[in-house]
Amino acid sequence: MISKLEAEMSEMRGKYYEAVHYIRQLHLAYPDAVDANPVTDELEQDF
């Protein structure tokens, strides 16, 4: 049970950081998009 939850958390963590990386790349490619689509305070520390 615990090992299954750990595996699911690890998978979710990986997907989260893939999404953060993708958004960061978009912000670098399109700096004007940051003003139109700001990052929420909860995610700010990951950027």
Helices and strands as residue ranges (DSSP letters): H 2-29, H 32-36, H 41-44
